[in-house]
């Protein structure tokens, strides 16, 4: 069907696999084009206070929508996007900044916010650097940088704990 814009042929819409593919594909696309992004994947700790700090989206997770939200100079591009269960809950969310002194000064506010949220929740935060085009992950107070597409997919498959009752 030429009208089928969903290019995830054998992946069930709203499944964890679909969401991970959309997040990885959009992260790779933005990294190559030096578009900064901050994508939060909720685990067990609720993120309601951070969702409320942003603009409600409540939309299906797609590669195209993730990229569109982070296009520079658009209303939602600043701040973080929060994905919980199977939806993009909100964008332009404010995250707490880490005051960890050991983080390299080459990291800016985006990475400090990713690290900050990872220090107070069990969320996985993906930061795409507009300066270097590198993809980093923060979880449990740790920042690991320079993920390849394959490494990012594997990390998310192994560490993102969506509870089955949250999936449709």
ABEGO torsion letter per residue (X at the ends): XAABABABAABBBGBAAAAAAAAAAAAAAAAAAGBBBBBBBBBABBAAAAAAABBBAGBBBBAAAAAAAABBGBAAABEBBBBBEABBABBGBBBBBBABAABBAABBAAAAAAAAAAAABABBBBBBBAAAGBBBBBBGGBBBBGBBAAAAAAAAAAABBBBAAABX
